[in-house]
Structure formats: structure tokens, C-alpha cells
């Protein structure tokens, strides 16, 4: 069951439809809630060899898939409210919360992504402002904002402060080596 869930998550995240189809994103959120209930809520870890949520978020930031990935990870993490092991201040959970905090501070990010993180914090009984943000995005490839579903329509290329422009950001997704031009998401391609 767990292997089939990881496979479904991988297929959905790598699908081009997940960026534009709300039903695909809803399916992914439901898979996230399910995955959290059968792993974290039962005090069982999500191994990086199966799925690395931190790297997934960073890759999604670069490739315009935050619209699907942030709600998915937030739904997975909601299960830590039922856990004795993974509840904050667990370092794994706090690291993911810190990355989510850094992501929602990016200007012109769509409100539904911010709401997903705020709702997660509400479920966990913590305040968003209490979470210390990471500083991981400045070392990542800057996302292309034109046509990016993660950002408001009015977003401009100068709207992502603190992140140095990267000429690689303009490279096409087709060079990623994954069929359909979808980016490779570490930890999701090598399922057991």
C-alpha cells in the first residue's frame, strides 16, 4: 500500500497536468493526507529514499510546481499533530516548517499557497511568525515568473527579492531528461 502511494504521488507530481488541473492537485492533497496518516501519524518515518519532501519543495520552487507541492507537503505534515515522535520540536518537522516559512515569504506568491502553510500551523498549534525561516532559496535557481502558476499574474522578474538571477532559470524544462519535460524530483524517481 505504501509503495503504491509513493508511486501515485510521483506520477501525479511529475504530470504536466498538475500545474493547471485543480482535480489533479486535489488528488495530490488527498494522497498527502493519506500518506501522513499511514506514516507520520503512526510514528513511522517517510524515508528520503522514497520521498524527500524538503528537496521536493526546492525542486518545485525552481520548476513552477509549488502550486501542487506546498499543499501536498502541508497535508502530509498535518498528520504530525497525531504523532508522538514527529510533533515539533522534532528536527525533521521543524526543518520542513522552516522551509515552508521561507517559501511563503517570497513576494507575489499565490495566496492559496500561503493559506496552506498557515492552515498547517493552525493544525499544529503554532504561529507562523514563531518559525525561523531557512535561507535555502538564495542558493537555488531563480524561478521563471512568466506563466508560472505559483505566482500572481502581476509578478515581475524583479519580484523575487534576495535571490540572485540565474541564467539557468531560462533553460527549458525539456533539458531535464525526464519525459514530457517534467523536472526530476529527487527521492521520487527511485521508488522501492
C-alpha positions as CSV (number, residue, x, y, z in Angstrom):
1,X,0.0,0.0,0.0
2,X,2.8,2.4,0.9
3,X,4.7,1.7,-2.3
4,X,1.6,2.3,-4.4
5,X,1.0,5.6,-2.6
6,X,4.6,6.8,-3.3
7,X,4.2,5.7,-6.9
8,X,0.9,7.6,-7.2
9,X,2.5,10.7,-5.7
10,X,5.4,10.5,-8.0
11,X,3.3,10.1,-11.1
12,X,1.0,13.0,-10.1
13,X,3.8,15.4,-9.2
14,X,5.6,14.7,-12.5
15,X,2.5,15.1,-14.5
16,X,2.2,18.3,-16.6
17,X,-1.5,18.4,-15.7
18,X,-0.8,19.1,-12.0
19,X,0.2,22.7,-12.9
20,X,-3.1,23.5,-14.5
21,X,-5.7,21.0,-13.4
22,X,-7.3,21.6,-9.9
23,X,-8.6,18.0,-9.8
24,X,-5.0,16.7,-10.1
25,X,-3.9,19.0,-7.3
26,X,-6.9,17.9,-5.1
27,X,-5.9,14.2,-5.7
28,X,-2.4,15.1,-4.7
29,X,-3.6,16.8,-1.5
30,X,-5.7,13.7,-0.7
31,X,-2.7,11.5,-1.3
32,X,-0.7,13.7,1.1
33,X,-3.3,13.4,3.8
34,X,-3.4,9.6,3.3
35,X,0.4,9.3,3.3
36,X,0.7,11.4,6.5
37,X,-2.0,9.2,8.2
38,X,-0.3,5.9,7.3
39,X,3.2,7.1,8.2
40,X,3.7,10.1,10.4
41,X,0.5,9.7,12.4
42,X,1.5,6.1,13.1
43,X,5.0,7.3,14.2
44,X,6.6,5.8,11.1
45,X,9.1,8.0,9.1
46,X,9.0,8.9,5.5
47,X,12.4,7.8,4.3
48,X,14.3,10.0,2.0
49,X,14.9,7.1,-0.3
50,X,11.2,7.0,-1.0
51,X,10.4,10.7,-0.8
52,X,12.4,13.7,0.2
53,X,9.8,16.5,1.0
54,X,12.5,19.2,1.5
55,X,14.1,18.5,-1.8
56,X,10.7,18.2,-3.5
57,X,9.8,21.7,-2.3
58,X,13.1,23.2,-3.5
59,X,12.7,21.5,-6.9
60,X,9.1,22.6,-7.1
61,X,10.2,26.2,-6.4
62,X,12.5,26.1,-9.4
63,X,10.1,24.3,-11.8
64,X,6.8,26.1,-11.1
65,X,5.2,23.2,-9.2
66,X,4.8,24.8,-5.8
67,X,1.1,25.1,-6.6
68,X,0.8,21.3,-6.1
69,X,3.8,20.6,-3.9
70,X,3.2,23.0,-1.0
71,X,-0.4,21.8,-0.3
72,X,0.7,18.2,-0.6
73,X,3.6,18.6,1.9
74,X,1.3,20.6,4.2
75,X,-1.3,17.8,4.2
76,X,1.4,15.2,4.9
77,X,2.7,17.3,7.8
78,X,-0.8,17.8,9.3
79,X,-0.5,14.2,10.5
80,X,2.3,15.1,12.9
81,X,-0.4,16.6,15.1
82,X,-1.4,13.0,15.9
83,X,2.2,11.8,16.3
84,X,4.2,11.5,19.5
85,X,7.5,11.3,17.6
86,X,7.2,13.9,14.8
87,X,5.4,16.7,16.6
88,X,7.6,19.9,16.8
89,X,10.3,20.3,18.1
90,X,11.2,17.2,16.0
91,X,14.2,18.4,13.8
92,X,12.8,16.8,10.6
93,X,9.5,18.5,11.1
94,X,11.0,21.9,12.1
95,X,13.3,21.8,9.1
96,X,10.3,21.4,6.7
97,X,8.3,24.1,8.6
98,X,11.2,26.4,8.3
99,X,11.5,25.9,4.5
100,X,7.7,26.4,4.1
101,X,8.1,29.6,6.1
102,X,10.8,30.8,3.7
103,X,8.7,29.9,0.7
104,X,5.7,31.9,1.9
105,X,7.9,35.0,2.3
106,X,8.7,35.1,-1.4
107,X,6.8,38.1,-2.8
108,X,3.9,37.6,-5.2
109,X,3.4,34.0,-4.2
110,X,-0.3,32.9,-4.6
111,X,-2.4,33.3,-1.6
112,X,-3.6,29.7,-1.6
113,X,0.0,28.5,-1.0
114,X,0.3,30.9,1.9
115,X,-3.0,29.8,3.3
116,X,-1.9,26.1,3.1
117,X,1.1,26.8,5.3
118,X,-0.9,29.0,7.7
119,X,-3.6,26.2,8.0
120,X,-0.8,23.7,8.7
121,X,0.5,25.9,11.5
122,X,-3.0,26.3,12.9
123,X,-3.5,22.5,13.0
124,X,-0.2,22.1,14.7
125,X,-1.0,24.8,17.2
126,X,2.0,27.1,16.3
127,X,2.2,30.6,15.0
128,X,3.8,31.1,11.6
129,X,5.9,34.0,12.9
130,X,7.4,31.7,15.6
131,X,9.0,29.6,12.8
132,X,12.6,30.6,11.9
133,X,12.8,30.6,8.1
134,X,15.6,28.8,6.3
135,X,18.0,30.5,3.9
136,X,18.0,27.9,1.2
137,X,16.2,29.6,-1.7
138,X,19.1,32.1,-2.4
139,X,21.3,29.2,-3.5
140,X,18.6,27.8,-5.8
141,X,17.8,28.5,-9.4
142,X,15.5,31.5,-9.6
143,X,12.1,30.5,-11.0
144,X,10.9,31.9,-14.3
145,X,7.8,34.0,-13.4
146,X,6.2,34.3,-16.8
147,X,3.4,31.8,-17.0
148,X,4.4,30.3,-13.5
149,X,1.2,29.2,-11.7
150,X,2.9,29.7,-8.3
151,X,2.9,33.5,-8.6
152,X,0.3,36.1,-9.1
153,X,-0.3,37.3,-12.7
154,X,1.3,40.7,-11.9
155,X,4.6,39.2,-10.7
156,X,7.7,40.5,-12.4
157,X,11.1,39.0,-12.7
158,X,12.4,41.5,-10.0
159,X,9.7,40.4,-7.6
160,X,11.7,37.6,-6.0
161,X,14.0,39.5,-3.6
162,X,17.2,38.2,-2.2
163,X,17.6,35.6,-5.0
164,X,20.3,36.3,-7.5
165,X,19.2,35.9,-11.1
166,X,20.4,32.7,-12.7
167,X,20.9,32.3,-16.4
168,X,20.0,28.6,-16.0
169,X,16.5,29.7,-14.9
170,X,15.7,30.4,-18.5
171,X,16.7,27.0,-19.7
172,X,13.8,24.8,-20.9
173,X,12.3,22.1,-18.9
174,X,12.9,19.7,-21.8
175,X,16.6,19.5,-21.0
176,X,15.7,17.9,-17.6
177,X,16.0,14.4,-19.1
178,X,12.5,13.4,-17.9
179,X,9.8,12.5,-20.4
180,X,7.4,15.4,-21.0
181,X,9.9,18.0,-19.9
182,X,9.0,17.5,-16.2
183,X,11.8,18.1,-13.7
184,X,13.4,15.2,-11.9
185,X,12.2,15.3,-8.3
186,X,14.9,13.7,-6.1
187,X,13.7,10.9,-3.9
188,X,10.6,10.3,-6.1
189,X,12.1,8.6,-9.0
190,X,13.7,5.7,-7.2
191,X,10.8,4.0,-5.5
192,X,11.0,0.7,-3.9
